[in-house]
Amino acid sequence: MNDKDEYQYNNEEEAEMAQLHSIHIHMNAVADVQRRLYQQSLKTSLSHCEECGDEIPLQRREAIPGVELCVFCQERSEYGRPR
């Protein structure tokens, strides 16, 4: 094995390690989302939006356990739109 072969092997090894690191980060992110969804599911859905006070439709409350915001306020929250 010459120096060129060893250098290529190290690059392949580093690329594989970077890929494994990326997979690990994504798996942790998925686990975090699952944990937050579970915690939210334990809460009782609110009948009125925590932000604007409008009624949250029954269908939304049943579909999303622990919901606290109406659709409009939820979208604003997720996309960072100001009030």
Backbone as ProteinMPNN parsed JSONL, in Angstrom:
{"seq_chain_A": "MNDKDEYQYNNEEEAEMAQLHSIHIHMNAVADVQRRLYQQSLKTSLSHCEECGDEIPLQRREAIPGVELCVFCQERSEYGRPR", "coords_chain_A": {"N_chain_A": [[0.844, -1.174, 0.0], [0.652, 2.145, -0.925], [1.362, 5.667, -0.157], [-0.686, 7.153, -1.35], [-2.83, 5.341, -1.533], [-3.333, 4.892, 1.183], [-4.122, 7.452, 1.97], [-6.52, 7.755, 0.526], [-8.014, 5.737, 1.696], [-8.273, 6.734, 4.306], [-9.854, 8.98, 3.77], [-12.202, 7.736, 2.88], [-12.912, 6.38, 5.188], [-13.324, 8.545, 6.908], [-15.494, 9.731, 5.594], [-17.412, 7.755, 5.94], [-17.64, 7.777, 8.729], [-18.633, 10.364, 9.089], [-21.091, 10.084, 7.862], [-22.317, 8.191, 9.555], [-22.402, 9.719, 11.876], [-24.188, 11.724, 11.074], [-26.512, 10.184, 10.714], [-26.919, 9.409, 13.35], [-27.468, 11.896, 14.569], [-29.877, 12.549, 13.265], [-31.506, 10.434, 14.138], [-31.64, 11.003, 16.86], [-33.036, 13.413, 16.729], [-35.507, 12.557, 15.718], [-36.331, 10.903, 17.831], [-36.608, 12.844, 19.803], [-38.768, 14.364, 18.797], [-40.752, 12.391, 18.865], [-40.903, 11.99, 21.631], [-41.81, 14.524, 22.486], [-44.316, 14.601, 21.175], [-45.609, 12.486, 22.459], [-45.691, 13.474, 25.116], [-47.326, 15.706, 24.674], [-49.665, 14.411, 23.943], [-50.63, 13.503, 26.327], [-51.78, 15.652, 27.51], [-54.79, 17.604, 27.982], [-56.832, 18.711, 25.363], [-57.309, 22.145, 24.547], [-60.303, 24.114, 24.59], [-60.452, 26.608, 23.578], [-58.346, 28.815, 21.757], [-55.08, 29.379, 22.901], [-53.642, 31.643, 22.196], [-55.248, 33.565, 20.631], [-57.82, 33.268, 21.561], [-59.994, 32.333, 20.13], [-62.459, 29.802, 19.384], [-61.465, 26.427, 19.283], [-62.033, 24.115, 16.832], [-63.97, 21.121, 17.37], [-63.248, 18.857, 15.847], [-60.515, 19.321, 15.354], [-59.511, 19.296, 17.947], [-59.99, 16.651, 18.612], [-58.456, 15.314, 16.736], [-55.855, 16.123, 17.263], [-54.376, 15.466, 20.027], [-54.071, 17.327, 23.018], [-53.948, 19.816, 21.838], [-53.374, 23.315, 21.626], [-53.566, 25.628, 20.203], [-55.372, 27.471, 17.668], [-55.804, 26.799, 14.132], [-54.881, 28.984, 12.586], [-53.234, 30.454, 14.412], [-51.416, 28.428, 15.039], [-50.12, 28.0, 12.575], [-48.942, 30.509, 12.299], [-47.222, 30.432, 14.458], [-45.518, 28.289, 13.74], [-44.331, 29.182, 11.374], [-43.171, 31.515, 12.07], [-44.438, 33.976, 11.864], [-45.278, 37.334, 12.646], [-47.631, 38.577, 15.09]], "CA_chain_A": [[0.0, 0.0, 0.0], [1.445, 3.368, -0.962], [0.776, 6.806, 0.556], [-1.919, 7.552, -2.019], [-3.856, 4.379, -1.121], [-3.635, 5.141, 2.591], [-4.858, 8.721, 2.023], [-7.872, 7.492, 0.04], [-8.668, 4.924, 2.72], [-8.628, 7.637, 5.398], [-10.979, 9.791, 3.326], [-13.388, 6.873, 2.873], [-13.221, 6.143, 6.593], [-13.886, 9.79, 7.42], [-16.806, 9.908, 4.987], [-18.307, 6.808, 6.61], [-17.861, 8.284, 10.089], [-19.508, 11.532, 8.968], [-22.425, 9.57, 7.548], [-22.832, 7.604, 10.794], [-22.689, 10.85, 12.774], [-25.405, 12.345, 10.56], [-27.606, 9.266, 11.039], [-27.102, 9.499, 14.8], [-28.119, 13.182, 14.836], [-31.259, 12.454, 12.802], [-32.227, 9.523, 15.022], [-31.901, 11.745, 18.092], [-34.086, 14.395, 16.434], [-36.767, 11.805, 15.622], [-36.678, 10.49, 19.196], [-37.054, 14.049, 20.506], [-40.118, 14.668, 18.307], [-41.641, 11.364, 19.415], [-41.045, 12.274, 23.057], [-42.676, 15.709, 22.631], [-45.67, 14.219, 20.772], [-46.169, 11.679, 23.541], [-45.993, 14.374, 26.233], [-48.475, 16.508, 24.282], [-50.853, 13.552, 23.905], [-51.098, 13.323, 27.7], [-52.497, 16.871, 27.897], [-56.146, 17.785, 27.494], [-56.931, 19.768, 24.353], [-58.039, 23.334, 24.967], [-61.479, 24.412, 23.77], [-60.212, 27.916, 22.962], [-56.939, 29.074, 21.427], [-54.274, 30.035, 23.929], [-53.141, 32.919, 21.673], [-56.25, 34.552, 20.207], [-59.067, 33.052, 22.278], [-61.036, 31.755, 19.273], [-62.77, 28.411, 19.663], [-60.766, 25.407, 18.49], [-63.063, 23.153, 16.417], [-63.942, 19.809, 17.993], [-62.496, 17.922, 15.006], [-59.089, 19.582, 15.576], [-59.2, 18.837, 19.306], [-59.975, 15.184, 18.617], [-57.379, 14.848, 15.856], [-54.548, 16.473, 17.814], [-54.452, 15.491, 21.488], [-53.27, 18.351, 23.676], [-53.837, 21.02, 21.017], [-53.529, 24.551, 22.395], [-53.708, 26.761, 19.296], [-56.196, 27.305, 16.475], [-54.982, 26.573, 12.937], [-54.227, 30.238, 12.194], [-52.135, 30.748, 15.346], [-50.42, 27.358, 14.899], [-49.325, 28.318, 11.386], [-48.143, 31.698, 12.609], [-46.177, 29.977, 15.371], [-44.57, 27.437, 13.028], [-43.63, 29.904, 10.319], [-42.554, 32.704, 12.641], [-45.093, 35.219, 11.471], [-45.655, 38.165, 13.794], [-49.066, 38.736, 15.336]], "C_chain_A": [[0.889, 1.237, 0.0], [0.708, 4.493, -0.238], [-0.567, 7.231, -0.04], [-3.078, 6.633, -1.601], [-4.288, 4.632, 0.321], [-4.456, 6.421, 2.733], [-6.305, 8.511, 1.589], [-8.654, 6.695, 1.081], [-9.113, 5.803, 3.885], [-9.818, 8.514, 5.004], [-12.27, 8.974, 3.32], [-13.853, 6.61, 4.298], [-13.885, 7.387, 7.198], [-15.287, 10.042, 6.863], [-17.826, 8.988, 5.652], [-18.623, 7.282, 8.026], [-18.802, 9.498, 10.064], [-20.942, 11.095, 8.69], [-23.065, 8.952, 8.793], [-23.203, 8.689, 11.802], [-23.99, 11.531, 12.362], [-26.626, 11.492, 10.883], [-27.935, 9.36, 12.528], [-27.85, 10.793, 15.168], [-29.591, 13.119, 14.435], [-32.089, 11.524, 13.687], [-32.56, 10.199, 16.346], [-33.019, 12.768, 17.884], [-35.448, 13.715, 16.35], [-37.23, 11.38, 17.018], [-37.2, 11.674, 20.0], [-38.474, 14.426, 20.088], [-41.115, 13.653, 18.868], [-41.919, 11.614, 20.896], [-41.99, 13.462, 23.28], [-44.116, 15.401, 22.235], [-46.35, 13.389, 21.859], [-46.562, 12.569, 24.719], [-47.215, 15.232, 25.923], [-49.751, 15.673, 24.333], [-51.425, 13.31, 25.3], [-51.907, 14.525, 28.188], [-53.923, 16.834, 27.356], [-56.147, 18.921, 26.482], [-57.727, 20.949, 24.914], [-59.238, 23.559, 24.053], [-61.312, 25.736, 23.033], [-58.707, 28.146, 22.819], [-56.246, 29.862, 22.534], [-53.792, 31.418, 23.497], [-54.245, 33.948, 21.438], [-57.595, 34.4, 20.909], [-60.205, 32.503, 21.436], [-61.259, 30.289, 19.65], [-61.977, 27.501, 18.726], [-61.82, 24.369, 18.119], [-62.861, 21.775, 17.052], [-63.115, 18.814, 17.184], [-60.984, 18.093, 15.206], [-58.676, 19.067, 16.946], [-59.134, 17.317, 19.379], [-58.808, 14.627, 17.799], [-55.993, 15.058, 16.455], [-54.654, 16.561, 19.335], [-53.538, 16.566, 22.078], [-53.132, 19.636, 22.885], [-54.139, 22.264, 21.865], [-53.801, 25.761, 21.518], [-54.675, 26.44, 18.163], [-55.256, 27.166, 15.272], [-54.201, 27.833, 12.574], [-53.023, 30.537, 13.097], [-51.039, 29.691, 15.284], [-49.517, 27.63, 13.701], [-48.413, 29.505, 11.649], [-46.969, 31.304, 13.517], [-45.1, 29.184, 14.636], [-43.741, 28.199, 11.997], [-43.064, 31.233, 10.782], [-43.169, 34.011, 12.207], [-45.466, 36.016, 12.701], [-47.171, 38.25, 13.924], [-49.663, 39.845, 14.527]], "O_chain_A": [[1.783, 1.359, 0.837], [-0.415, 4.312, 0.234], [-1.477, 7.624, 0.69], [-4.183, 7.109, -1.345], [-5.478, 4.59, 0.634], [-5.39, 6.468, 3.533], [-7.221, 9.036, 2.222], [-9.833, 6.964, 1.313], [-10.219, 5.633, 4.398], [-10.698, 8.763, 5.828], [-13.32, 9.478, 3.717], [-15.051, 6.617, 4.578], [-14.884, 7.284, 7.909], [-16.166, 10.515, 7.584], [-18.964, 9.387, 5.898], [-19.77, 7.19, 8.465], [-19.668, 9.631, 10.929], [-21.889, 11.673, 9.222], [-24.248, 9.178, 9.049], [-24.211, 8.576, 12.498], [-24.805, 11.876, 13.218], [-27.663, 12.02, 11.284], [-29.105, 9.387, 12.909], [-28.765, 10.768, 15.992], [-30.456, 13.582, 15.178], [-33.258, 11.807, 13.953], [-33.642, 9.991, 16.895], [-33.854, 12.963, 18.767], [-36.437, 14.243, 16.859], [-38.414, 11.495, 17.336], [-38.13, 11.525, 20.792], [-39.296, 14.772, 20.937], [-42.205, 14.029, 19.299], [-43.052, 11.462, 21.352], [-42.859, 13.416, 24.15], [-45.047, 15.883, 22.881], [-47.534, 13.575, 22.139], [-47.658, 12.426, 25.261], [-48.049, 15.464, 26.798], [-50.804, 16.176, 24.726], [-52.594, 12.946, 25.43], [-52.639, 14.422, 29.173], [-54.22, 16.123, 26.396], [-55.54, 19.967, 26.711], [-58.692, 20.768, 25.657], [-59.187, 23.228, 22.868], [-61.941, 25.967, 22.0], [-57.913, 27.721, 23.658], [-56.758, 30.866, 23.029], [-53.556, 32.279, 24.345], [-54.195, 35.058, 21.968], [-58.424, 35.309, 20.858], [-61.281, 32.231, 21.967], [-60.361, 29.626, 20.168], [-61.841, 27.778, 17.534], [-62.445, 23.794, 19.01], [-61.732, 21.325, 17.245], [-62.367, 18.019, 17.753], [-60.252, 17.104, 15.225], [-57.61, 18.467, 17.091], [-58.322, 16.759, 20.117], [-58.245, 13.587, 18.14], [-55.071, 14.284, 16.199], [-54.987, 17.618, 19.871], [-52.379, 16.695, 21.684], [-52.289, 20.471, 23.213], [-55.039, 22.257, 22.705], [-54.219, 26.806, 22.016], [-54.791, 25.289, 17.744], [-54.052, 27.393, 15.391], [-53.006, 27.766, 12.289], [-51.932, 30.835, 12.611], [-49.862, 30.01, 15.456], [-48.296, 27.506, 13.796], [-47.245, 29.497, 11.261], [-45.855, 31.798, 13.347], [-43.908, 29.38, 14.877], [-42.572, 27.881, 11.781], [-42.533, 31.997, 9.976], [-42.497, 35.042, 12.184], [-45.92, 35.449, 13.695], [-47.897, 38.015, 12.959], [-50.863, 40.103, 14.624]]}, "name": "protein", "num_of_chains": 1, "seq": "MNDKDEYQYNNEEEAEMAQLHSIHIHMNAVADVQRRLYQQSLKTSLSHCEECGDEIPLQRREAIPGVELCVFCQERSEYGRPR"}
